[in-house]
Amino acid sequence: MSLPLQLTDMVALTVRKHAESIEGAEMKSFDAGAFDLVRPLIYTADEKFDDVMEWLTGEEKKKRPGT
């Protein structure tokens, strides 16, 4: 059970280190290599998830009828 949590924590740390390097902090080569592995996992498209938004809107309307 702890392995998924550890992997998630490592990905978050790697992305944070990358963001800090954009702001000017020094990035170690190990962190840069780790970010190269994480980069494909980052979703960057601008497409909308219309079906998800419709579902969320429907769920909210169920909670608050008449709105």
N, C-alpha and C positions, 0 to 999 in steps of 0.2 A: 504494500500500500504506500510506502514512503517513496518508492522510486518515481512514480509520476509526479509527486509533489517536489521531489528534488530536481527533476528535469524541468519542471515549470519554473522553479526558483532560479535555476541556472540560465534559462532562456531570458527571464526577466532581468537578471543581472547583466547578461550580455547586451541586451537591447539598451539598458540604462547606460552602460559604459560607452556604447556607440553614440548615444545621444549626448553624453558629456563630451565626447571627443569632437563632436560637431561644434560645441560651444567653446572649444579650445583646450580641453583637458588632454593630457597625453594618454594615448591608448597603447597598451603593451601589445606586442606581436601575438601573444597567446589570445588576448581578447579579440584582436582583429581576425584571427583565424577562426575563433569560435563564432564571430558574427557572420563570417562567410557561410558557415554551416546553418545558421539560424535564418539568414536572409530569405530563403525560399518559403519559409513558414509565414512570412509577413504578408498580409493581404493589403494590396495597395490600389486596387481598381476603384473606380468611382461609380460602379454600377449600384443600383438600388435593389434591395430585396423586397420587391413589391408584395410577394406572397407572404413574407414574414410580417411586413407592416400591416397587411390586411388582417392577418391573424391576431396581431397585437391589438389593433383597433377593435376588432370583434370581441376580444377578451375584456377590454376596458369597458365596452358598451354593456357587456353582460354584468359587470360589477356595478355599473351606474346607469340603470335604465333611464331613458328619457333625455340623455345628453348627446 
